[in-house]
Amino acid sequence: MTKAWFPFYIARRYLVSKKSTNVINWISGISIFGITIGTMAMIIILAVFSGLEGLIQSMFSAFNPEIKLTAAQGKRFSLSEEEVQSLRNHPGIAHFSYTLEDNALVRYDRKEILVHVKGVDEQFREVSGLDTMLYQGDFVLRDEKEEYAVVGKGVAMNVSMGLNFITPLVIYYPKNEVNQWSLDRSINREIIYPSGLFELQNEIDYQYVVVPMSFARRLFEDEERLSAIEIKTKPDWATADVMQDLRESWGSEWVFKDRFQQQELLYKTVQSEKLISFIILAFVVFIATFNIIGSLTMLIIDKKRDVQSLLHLGADYSSIRKIFLIEGWLISLVGMLTGTLLGLLICYLQDRFGLVALSGQGGFIVDYYPVKVEWLDVLATMLTVSFIGFLAAWFPVRFLTRRYL
């Protein structure tokens, strides 16, 4: 056995061997148990937050495009032929769609609600997955004779709307030129029948009504301008690269946002809660390691005779300190490894069988807490617990060996 491995060998023997005082074993076991629970909680909580983040991303990806192009100033803009050609000729753009949207008043039967009317063109299906999130009906915006609207489930609930094709939606929007003598002549009034209901997320379901572009242009009295351009990139192109190319060629008069930036506040909120939870649980692990101090104190007192024998056999005080330092660190590592394995097992069971259900079933898109194990989170947890365990062993060993040895 080399001198470098000697402290580890003795520390390992001390960890598993029976002590003269049983309370040392009990305190060590409590330390391992506390660190195991803390580590397991960190793995599970981080996986739940990652699962929620993935769920949010999947929900909004059906409505938010990969890239959204808007004007830096003003709600609407016009495109030149050169700008349109630059979109068509860009090697990283697969499809792009024009949208025209604004707030309007919707009336169904005798109920009214303020909504966000979004006019889309024929390419909208290529850049959006909204047609895959239908709750009822079909995603049809136009046929040979009529124009139709696809309505958010929340909007339909607020006005008690059904797909009966008998009662239409009546949409009101102020005219560009106001007639001071007649209120009726100051408001555009368009009628459209709903063809389907979509369900994504409350922020969208309770606001949006999707209509054909031609309908939106009549309603808003705007035959040329647009509110946004929604872009879908090719699979072999990164979204960030396409955005960078467009920024360089289009200039600062335009704003380009990816899906994260379109819902920046929501994503940052989830990430902040995840970080705060990680810090709180790391502090819980730190509190749990306090038992290591008591365990090491009693172990050093219990092994004073063994230490004297080791010194007589040629061991130095540095090696003695390493023995108890490794002993304390091994307690943390055992708890860390056990907690990590248990946390991963529980995450697997939750993902496979849905052990813990969300309260109030039926009001959520999923019935069970989503989990997604991010290996960077697992690595961060293991490194954090290992570092805390090392500090919890290093400080007492440094002072206790001076006092008792």
Beta strands, then each sheet from edge to edge (+ up, - down):
strand 1: 67-71
strand 2: 93-108
strand 3: 111-120
strand 4: 134-137
strand 5: 148-152
strand 6: 169-174
strand 7: 187-198
strand 8: 208-212
strand 9: 228-233
strand 10: 254-258
sheet 1: 4+ 7- 5- 8+ 3+ 2- 9+ 1- 10+
sheet 2: 4+ 7- 5- 8+ 3+ 2- 6+
end
